[in-house]
Amino acid sequence: MKDYDLIEEYISRYFNITGFHTTPKGSFFTVDNYDHNNFSKLIKDLDKVGYIPFIESIEGRYTIGIASKKEKSESRIHINIILFVATVATTIFAGYNVAGGNIWDGIAFALALLGILGVHETAHYYAARKHNVQSTLPYFVPAPTFIGTFGAVINVKSPIPDKNSLFDLGFSGPLAGIIIAVPVLIIGIYLSKITPVISGSMIFYPPPIMSILMYFLAPNIPSGYELQLHPIAFAGWVGIIVTLLNLMPVAFLDGGHIVRALFTEKIHRIISIVGVFVTFLLGWIPMALLMMLILVLNRRHPGALDNVSKLTVSRKILAVVMLIIFILCLTPVPQIV
């Protein structure tokens, strides 16, 4: 290991080193004590000399591995702006088509959808800032799809320090997004109309959360008729689907971060495979294939730098809340009848 003496000296400031081991997977120090605050100090110290430590508990012993710090590319805000403007245009066009040629409904669809996506990613951004994790501003992705976008993402540019930080980065986006999607759905349902079912039309199977809202807000729908979703309601439905797919407990998705913060790497891997299977069963095939590709290319979720740290009780309770939200968002892909 390069700079072995320097790294050993830094680690020994905070931990009692009991050994050094080299395996096919890499080299690591073993220590006989653990303290979260001391490890946080070690992260800061080694960061100054270009290294990143990570600690795990394996078979009753603590191991500290070391990785070289990667150079961070500079963020280019003009790219965020260009992509956002392009996504505004593509989502307005998509909404225009959904609304049957009404430009104002198209604009309403775009505003509602981008509002949900924007709040989702902004919540991730501020969660990262809260834990001193460097990230970019949201990148909106325009696309020639029936909703005009592939969504939005932020790029995390520095390691995640501990399990609480990892959990916060995972849950923040979906929770913020669903908080916006629900009022969007309520407004959209009020604006929707009951129309006869037309052969060849697309049938949307409402997720449980949407069914609950429709029960209280939508009038009784007679046989042979359907609720024709207003473009704003359609945007709310898309927001629910975005929440669902992001909460799938797979790999590096938001749900994957939550599961990795809760469980070991091995359990995370098993749950990821189950998540891909559920996505296939629901009919979201392109997303399921993308999840499979991520799992193949990235065999492991490294978790946080401090994988020994414990989640707070409040976050464990919040994990149950996120599971309930996930169940309320479950829905199969729309079908043409």
Secondary structure, DSSP 8 states (H G I E B T S, - for coil): -TTHHHHHHHHHTTS-EEEEEEETTEEEEEES---HHHHHHHHHHHHHTTEEEEEEEETTEEEEEEEE--------HHHHHHHHHHHHHHHHHHHHHHTTS-HHHHHHHHHHHHHHHHHHHHHHHHHHHHTT--B---EEEE-SSTTSEEEEE--B-S---BHHHHHHHHHHHHHHHHHHHHHHHHHHHHH-EEEE--TT-EE----HHHHHHHHHHS----TTEEEE--HHHHHHHHHHHHHHHHHS--TTSHHHHHHHHHS-HHHHHHHHHHHHHHHHHHT-HHHHHHHHHHHHH-------SBSS----HHHHHHHHHHHHHHHHH-----EE-
